[in-house]
Amino acid sequence: MREIRWQGTSFEDLKVMPKAVQRNAGYQLHLIQFGLEPSDWKPMKAIGTGVREIRIHHNGQYRIIYVSIKKEAIYILHSFQKKTQKTSKKDLNLAKARLKEIK
């Protein structure tokens, strides 16, 4: 099982989300730890190679952006509530900056 490493405030950001979102996020991350695919995800090539976004739907849209660039760990780059159809520049730039920190 691979370790999860939270970058910046990504863990704190997840903890303020609704409990149902937190449970679903925990389940999705557990799947990833064991080498399985999350239920609903998409690649985030605009952020970097191998970066993915977990999509959680619960009275709104929630996202967890992560990357597995080393076999021993999964890096959570950003957790946030999505409020528009398109991911905001602010959220993309924050995830990019956190990715640079771990490379």
C-alpha positions in Angstrom: 0.0 0.0 0.0 1.4 3.4 -1.0 1.6 6.3 1.4 -0.5 9.4 0.8 1.4 12.7 1.1 -0.6 15.9 1.4 0.8 19.0 -0.2 0.2 22.5 1.2 -3.3 22.9 2.7 -4.9 20.1 0.6 -5.7 18.0 3.7 -7.2 20.9 5.6 -9.2 21.9 2.5 -10.6 18.4 2.4 -11.5 18.4 6.1 -13.9 21.4 5.6 -15.9 19.6 2.9 -19.1 17.8 3.8 -18.7 14.5 5.6 -20.1 12.5 2.6 -17.5 14.1 0.4 -14.7 13.3 2.9 -15.9 9.6 3.1 -16.0 9.3 -0.7 -12.6 10.9 -1.1 -11.2 8.5 1.5 -12.6 5.6 -0.4 -11.2 6.8 -3.8 -7.8 7.4 -2.3 -7.8 4.0 -0.7 -8.5 2.5 -4.2 -5.5 4.4 -5.6 -3.3 3.2 -2.7 -3.9 -0.4 -3.8 -3.2 0.3 -7.5 -6.9 0.6 -8.6 -8.6 3.3 -10.5 -10.9 5.8 -8.7 -14.6 5.7 -9.8 -14.6 9.0 -11.6 -11.5 10.7 -12.7 -9.8 12.6 -15.6 -6.2 13.4 -16.6 -5.1 16.9 -15.9 -2.4 17.3 -18.6 -2.5 21.1 -18.2 -0.9 20.7 -14.8 1.6 18.0 -15.6 2.2 14.4 -16.9 0.5 11.8 -14.8 -1.6 14.3 -12.8 -5.2 13.2 -12.3 -8.4 14.8 -10.9 -10.8 12.7 -8.8 -14.3 14.0 -9.4 -16.8 13.8 -6.5 -20.5 14.8 -6.9 -22.4 15.6 -3.8 -24.6 18.7 -3.6 -22.0 20.4 -5.8 -18.7 19.4 -7.5 -15.6 18.5 -5.5 -12.2 17.8 -6.8 -8.9 16.2 -5.6 -5.9 16.6 -7.8 -3.1 14.0 -7.3 -0.1 12.5 -8.9 1.8 9.2 -8.3 5.3 10.1 -9.5 7.1 7.8 -7.2 6.2 4.2 -6.5 6.1 4.7 -2.7 3.7 7.6 -2.5 0.6 9.4 -3.9 0.9 13.2 -3.7 -2.3 15.1 -3.1 -1.7 18.5 -4.8 -5.0 20.2 -4.2 -8.6 19.6 -2.8 -11.3 22.1 -3.6 -15.0 22.7 -4.5 -15.5 23.4 -8.1 -18.0 26.2 -8.7 -17.9 26.7 -12.4 -17.8 24.4 -15.5 -14.1 25.1 -16.0 -11.4 24.6 -13.4 -10.2 28.1 -12.4 -6.7 29.4 -13.2 -6.1 29.9 -9.5 -6.7 26.2 -8.8 -4.7 25.0 -11.7 -1.8 27.3 -10.8 -1.8 26.2 -7.2 -1.7 22.5 -8.2 1.2 23.3 -10.7 3.2 25.1 -8.0 2.7 22.1 -5.5 3.8 19.7 -8.2 7.0 21.7 -8.8 7.7 21.4 -5.0 7.9 17.6 -5.1 9.8 17.2 -8.4 
